Amino acid sequence: MDEFLSSAALNPGSVGPTFPPMQPFQFPTGPTGSTSATGANR
């Protein structure tokens, strides 16, 4: 178990399916994104 946790923390590539979708999703929806849902509404 320790190996799995450490490998996932050191090698985010192992958890690729979880990281990639989060990065692109947070950028556009983040406050820094000019195309954010909040900016479009206001």
C-alpha positions in Angstrom: 0.0 0.0 0.0 2.8 2.4 0.9 4.3 1.8 -2.5 1.1 2.6 -4.3 0.5 5.8 -2.4 4.1 7.0 -2.8 4.1 6.2 -6.5 0.9 8.0 -7.1 2.1 11.1 -5.2 5.5 11.1 -6.9 4.2 10.0 -10.3 1.0 11.8 -11.0 1.1 10.1 -14.4 0.0 6.9 -12.7 -3.3 8.6 -11.8 -3.4 10.3 -15.2 -7.2 9.7 -15.6 -7.7 11.8 -12.4 -5.3 14.7 -12.9 -5.6 15.6 -16.6 -9.4 16.2 -16.5 -9.1 18.3 -13.3 -6.4 20.7 -14.6 -8.2 21.7 -17.8 -11.5 21.9 -15.9 -10.2 24.2 -13.1 -8.4 26.6 -15.6 -11.6 27.7 -17.6 -13.8 27.6 -14.5 -11.2 29.3 -12.3 -11.4 33.1 -11.4 -8.3 33.6 -13.5 -10.1 32.3 -16.7 -11.5 35.1 -18.8 -14.1 32.6 -20.2 -15.2 31.5 -16.7 -18.9 31.0 -16.1 -18.9 33.7 -13.4 -17.4 36.3 -15.7 -19.8 35.5 -18.5 -22.8 35.9 -16.2 -21.7 39.2 -14.7 
